[in-house]
Amino acid sequence: MRSRPSPHPSGSDDATLTAALMVDAAGQALVVTTSAANDNSGVSAAQLRVLGVVDQAGSINLTQLAIALHTAPSSASRLCDRLEAADLLRRTADDRDRREVWLVLTPTARRLLDGLGRQRQETIAAVLRRMAPDDRAALMQGLAAFARASGMPVAEDSAAQPGQLAG
């Protein structure tokens, strides 16, 4: 049986706890809403995670990838073998140290990730269109504040455009 988190994290007031529960529920809804695109990609969740890490890094070596995935290098290597066989990942030797191997996305992987990103955005946009414009604007403001509080950069131009998804 799955254990539930404590309903009252230490130091939380009721408003913060309610907000945390709502953000958690929204995060779960987001995952469920967008997972269909990933499920239909023909690539496993673990393989998509590898592609995402490599995409974020631009290029990465196997040790760094294993650390990012919280897995053993041998497990990361097997995932990379499958991705390389599917023409989604390429291993390249370092020009200065031929023992060092860098992992980079192939054009096929770039197209896959771009397509999945567009599908997720379209799915999310469809949900957002069902929201009242004032609720959508409040959500954008709240998400920008949440991102800033978490230390993530926020593109102020996109956060300041509440009418973008009017419709």
C-alpha positions in Angstrom: 0.0 0.0 0.0 1.3 3.4 -1.0 2.0 5.7 2.0 0.6 9.3 1.8 2.7 12.2 2.8 2.1 13.9 6.1 -0.9 16.3 5.9 1.0 18.9 7.8 4.7 19.4 6.8 6.6 21.0 9.6 6.5 24.8 9.5 3.5 24.9 7.1 0.5 27.1 7.8 -2.9 26.0 6.5 -2.8 28.4 3.5 0.7 27.1 2.5 -0.4 23.5 2.9 -3.5 24.1 0.8 -1.4 25.7 -1.9 1.1 22.9 -1.8 -1.7 20.3 -2.2 -3.1 22.3 -5.1 0.3 22.6 -6.8 0.8 18.8 -6.3 -2.6 18.0 -7.8 -1.9 20.4 -10.7 1.4 18.7 -11.3 -0.2 15.3 -11.3 -2.9 16.5 -13.7 -0.2 17.9 -16.0 1.7 14.6 -16.0 -1.5 12.7 -16.8 -2.6 15.2 -19.4 0.6 15.2 -21.3 1.7 11.6 -20.9 -0.3 10.4 -23.9 2.1 12.1 -26.2 5.1 10.5 -24.5 3.4 7.1 -24.4 2.8 7.2 -28.2 6.4 8.2 -29.0 7.7 4.6 -29.2 10.4 5.5 -26.7 10.3 4.4 -23.0 10.1 6.9 -20.2 13.7 6.1 -19.1 14.9 6.7 -22.7 13.0 10.0 -22.8 14.6 11.0 -19.6 18.1 10.3 -21.1 17.2 12.3 -24.2 16.0 15.2 -21.9 19.2 15.2 -19.9 21.3 15.2 -23.0 19.1 17.9 -24.5 19.5 20.1 -21.5 23.3 19.6 -21.3 23.9 19.9 -25.1 26.4 17.1 -24.7 27.3 15.0 -21.7 29.6 12.1 -20.9 28.4 8.8 -19.6 29.5 9.4 -16.0 27.7 12.8 -15.8 24.6 11.2 -17.4 24.6 8.4 -14.8 24.9 10.9 -12.0 22.0 13.0 -13.5 19.8 9.8 -13.8 20.8 8.6 -10.3 21.8 5.2 -11.8 24.9 3.1 -12.4 27.0 3.9 -15.4 26.4 0.4 -16.8 22.6 1.0 -16.7 23.0 4.4 -18.4 25.3 2.8 -21.0 22.6 0.2 -21.8 20.0 2.9 -22.3 22.4 4.8 -24.5 23.1 1.6 -26.5 19.4 1.3 -27.3 19.1 5.0 -28.1 22.1 4.8 -30.4 20.6 1.8 -32.2 17.4 3.8 -32.7 19.4 6.7 -34.2 18.4 9.0 -31.3 21.8 9.3 -29.6 25.4 9.5 -31.0 28.6 8.9 -29.1 31.5 11.1 -30.1 35.1 10.9 -29.0 36.6 14.0 -27.4 39.2 15.7 -29.7 41.6 16.2 -26.8 41.1 12.9 -25.0 40.0 10.0 -27.2 39.1 8.0 -24.0 36.4 10.5 -23.2 33.1 9.9 -25.0 30.4 12.5 -25.3 26.7 11.8 -25.9 24.8 14.1 -28.3 21.3 14.0 -29.8 20.9 13.1 -33.4 18.6 15.1 -35.7 16.1 12.3 -35.3 16.0 12.8 -31.6 15.7 16.6 -32.0 12.7 16.1 -34.2 11.2 13.6 -31.7 11.7 16.0 -28.8 10.4 19.0 -30.7 7.3 17.0 -31.8 6.6 15.8 -28.3 7.1 19.3 -26.9 4.6 20.7 -29.5 2.1 17.9 -28.6 2.4 18.6 -24.9 2.0 22.3 -25.5 -1.1 21.8 -27.6 -2.6 19.5 -25.0 -1.9 22.0 -22.2 -3.3 24.9 -24.4 -6.5 23.0 -24.9 -7.0 22.7 -21.1 -6.0 26.4 -20.6 -8.6 27.4 -23.2 -11.3 25.8 -21.1 -10.4 28.1 -18.2 -12.0 31.5 -17.7 -9.6 34.3 -19.0 -9.3 35.8 -15.5 -8.4 32.4 -14.1 -5.9 31.8 -16.8 -4.2 35.2 -16.1 -4.1 34.4 -12.4 -2.5 31.1 -13.1 0.2 32.7 -15.3 0.9 35.2 -12.6 1.0 32.4 -9.9 3.2 30.2 -12.0 5.7 33.0 -12.7 5.8 33.7 -8.9 6.3 30.0 -8.2 9.1 29.8 -10.7 10.8 32.9 -9.3 10.5 31.6 -5.7 12.0 28.2 -6.7 15.0 30.0 -8.3 14.0 29.2 -11.9 14.4 31.9 -14.5 11.2 33.4 -15.7 10.8 35.0 -19.1 9.0 38.1 -18.0 7.7 38.8 -21.5 5.8 35.5 -21.6 4.6 35.9 -18.0 3.2 39.3 -18.8 1.0 38.2 -21.6 -2.2 37.0 -20.0 -4.2 37.3 -23.2 -2.0 34.9 -25.2 -4.3 31.9 -24.9 -7.6 33.8 -25.1 -10.0 31.9 -27.1 
